[in-house]
Amino acid sequence: MAFHNRDKNRGDSENAAGPPEMVDGREALVDTGQAGAESGPAGAGAGKAREAEGVSSLSEQVQKLRVEKEDLMNTLVRRQADFENYRKRIEKERHTDRHRGVELLVERLLPVLDAFDRALVEHKGAADADEYRKGFELIRRQLWDALSKQGLKRIESVGKEFNPHLHHAIERVETPDHADGTILGELQPGYMFNDRVLRPAMVRVAAEPGSKSAREN
């Protein structure tokens, strides 16, 4: 009888304890669901924020790379322009040096031309020097042809108006037969090399009688 009451009491206590555990379980499930419902939107928002930050960072890097590329391209263009200017300047300097070298050579050969001209004038009336003169004329012509091809030109003087840029007046002669400033004679020829005066012509210039220029002479 005692055992029967003990079992009955055990059963009653288990039945009494059963429902609260089920209730607690349902409550736990409900609580877990509510927590998930509360944490879901927050997690999605955080993910979107991180994604936005990543896109923003990537955009900034692309913009930075684009700026660096433009800077490099501008630097390259400037370097190319500087190199082209340098190349042109070097070519111009080389051309000037070559031109100046030829000019110096021509200038040193002018006395040779003068010597030929004097020799031809001195032997002009000698009958026995015809062959000698012809040889001089041939050599002088060959020398002149070589120099003229390089740009040498003789300055015209006799009968021309005196030009201080082309002529150097050695003597002024009073004469009523020629206009004042007319070149009467040439004492030494002048030459131009590539449109630049290499040596002015030494000339004799007409002066009006009683003029100031004639008195100064």
ChimeraX attribute file (.defattr): number of C-alpha atoms within 10 A of each C-alpha:
attribute: neighborCount
match mode: 1-to-1
recipient: residues
	/A:1	5
	/A:2	7
	/A:3	8
	/A:4	9
	/A:5	10
	/A:6	11
	/A:7	11
	/A:8	12
	/A:9	12
	/A:10	12
	/A:11	12
	/A:12	12
	/A:13	11
	/A:14	11
	/A:15	11
	/A:16	11
	/A:17	11
	/A:18	11
	/A:19	11
	/A:20	11
	/A:21	11
	/A:22	11
	/A:23	11
	/A:24	11
	/A:25	12
	/A:26	12
	/A:27	12
	/A:28	12
	/A:29	12
	/A:30	12
	/A:31	12
	/A:32	12
	/A:33	12
	/A:34	12
	/A:35	11
	/A:36	11
	/A:37	11
	/A:38	11
	/A:39	11
	/A:40	11
	/A:41	11
	/A:42	11
	/A:43	11
	/A:44	11
	/A:45	11
	/A:46	11
	/A:47	12
	/A:48	12
	/A:49	12
	/A:50	12
	/A:51	12
	/A:52	12
	/A:53	12
	/A:54	12
	/A:55	12
	/A:56	12
	/A:57	12
	/A:58	12
	/A:59	12
	/A:60	12
	/A:61	12
	/A:62	12
	/A:63	12
	/A:64	12
	/A:65	12
	/A:66	12
	/A:67	12
	/A:68	12
	/A:69	12
	/A:70	12
	/A:71	12
	/A:72	12
	/A:73	12
	/A:74	12
	/A:75	12
	/A:76	12
	/A:77	12
	/A:78	12
	/A:79	12
	/A:80	12
	/A:81	12
	/A:82	12
	/A:83	12
	/A:84	12
	/A:85	12
	/A:86	12
	/A:87	12
	/A:88	12
	/A:89	12
	/A:90	12
	/A:91	12
	/A:92	12
	/A:93	12
	/A:94	12
	/A:95	12
	/A:96	12
	/A:97	12
	/A:98	12
	/A:99	15
	/A:100	12
	/A:101	12
	/A:102	16
	/A:103	20
	/A:104	12
	/A:105	12
	/A:106	19
	/A:107	16
	/A:108	11
	/A:109	14
	/A:110	18
	/A:111	11
	/A:112	13
	/A:113	17
	/A:114	14
	/A:115	12
	/A:116	18
	/A:117	14
	/A:118	12
	/A:119	14
	/A:120	17
	/A:121	11
	/A:122	10
	/A:123	14
	/A:124	12
	/A:125	10
	/A:126	10
	/A:127	9
	/A:128	9
	/A:129	12
	/A:130	13
	/A:131	10
	/A:132	12
	/A:133	20
	/A:134	12
	/A:135	12
	/A:136	16
	/A:137	16
	/A:138	11
	/A:139	14
	/A:140	18
	/A:141	14
	/A:142	12
	/A:143	15
	/A:144	17
	/A:145	12
	/A:146	12
	/A:147	19
	/A:148	15
	/A:149	9
	/A:150	15
	/A:151	15
	/A:152	22
	/A:153	19
	/A:154	16
	/A:155	17
	/A:156	16
	/A:157	25
	/A:158	15
	/A:159	15
	/A:160	13
	/A:161	17
	/A:162	21
	/A:163	15
	/A:164	10
	/A:165	9
	/A:166	19
	/A:167	24
	/A:168	20
	/A:169	18
	/A:170	13
	/A:171	17
	/A:172	22
	/A:173	19
	/A:174	19
	/A:175	16
	/A:176	11
	/A:177	9
	/A:178	15
	/A:179	14
	/A:180	21
	/A:181	20
	/A:182	22
	/A:183	26
	/A:184	21
	/A:185	16
	/A:186	20
	/A:187	13
	/A:188	14
	/A:189	18
	/A:190	22
	/A:191	21
	/A:192	17
	/A:193	20
	/A:194	14
	/A:195	10
	/A:196	13
	/A:197	18
	/A:198	21
	/A:199	19
	/A:200	21
	/A:201	26
	/A:202	19
	/A:203	24
	/A:204	23
	/A:205	30
	/A:206	26
	/A:207	26
	/A:208	20
	/A:209	14
	/A:210	10
	/A:211	11
	/A:212	10
	/A:213	16
	/A:214	18
	/A:215	12
	/A:216	7
	/A:217	11
